[in-house]
Amino acid sequence: MLQHVFERAGMARYLTAVVVATDDERIAAAARRFGAAVRMTRADHPSGTDRVAEVASADSAEIIVNIQGDEPLIDPEAIDAAVLALLDAPDVPMATLKKRIEVEDEIGNPNVVKVVTDREGNAVYFSRAPVPYSRDGVRTAHYKHIGLYVYRRDFLVAFPALPIGPLETAECLEQLRAIENGYRIRVVETGYESLGVDTLDDLERVEHLFGAAAPVAGGSEEH
């Protein structure tokens, strides 16, 4: 699975390098076997963002992309779209993706994070609740957040030290830390349907899509 993520990330036109960041020697060994560059990190990071920030602090890249290692179907075009969002907006420190919700059940599912944006495409709020609320039955589009992040290096390195606010605490969504501290997040719409592998059922679905058994590997982040 990790190899699929690595290879598909390598197809993105705007990535100059793909690195597997991990604190697990088993993941590192698996990544090296298929030729990936590996950065070993501390084991005490509370989140993947902190792990990527450690790698970024020792790197000269101006833009860093955090891609989850459990997304074997990641779309290279979606990666490029998120990177372009920062290249086109030099005053925005962070970008991510959204997809229009087409399955009604996902709107009320707290495991599907929703995002609301302003007219310029900046995130207003991320929530596990069904936002926006449709009062009096008014129909409106709902969008789910796709967990791929693009950061400017200086912002990413500083991010772990930003104060955690009540919104992040309530929703358990670390991207709200940027909003609570006054930073903009540019959100780009994509047709990519995220399929993270968190359970055995997820793994079976991915295996079916690939038409062959997929090796199991741990999580990672690339840049």
Secondary structure, DSSP 8 states (H G I E B T S, - for coil): -HHHHHHHHTT-TT-S--EEEES-HHHHHHHHHTT-EEEE--S--SSHHHHHHHHHHT---SEEEE--TT-TT--HHHHHHHHHHHHT-TT--EEEEEEE--SGGGTT-TTS-EEEE-TTSBEEEEESS-SS--GGG-----EEEEEEEEEEHHHHHHGGGS---HHHHHHT-TTHHHHHTT--EEEEE---------SHHHHHHHHHHHTS--------B--
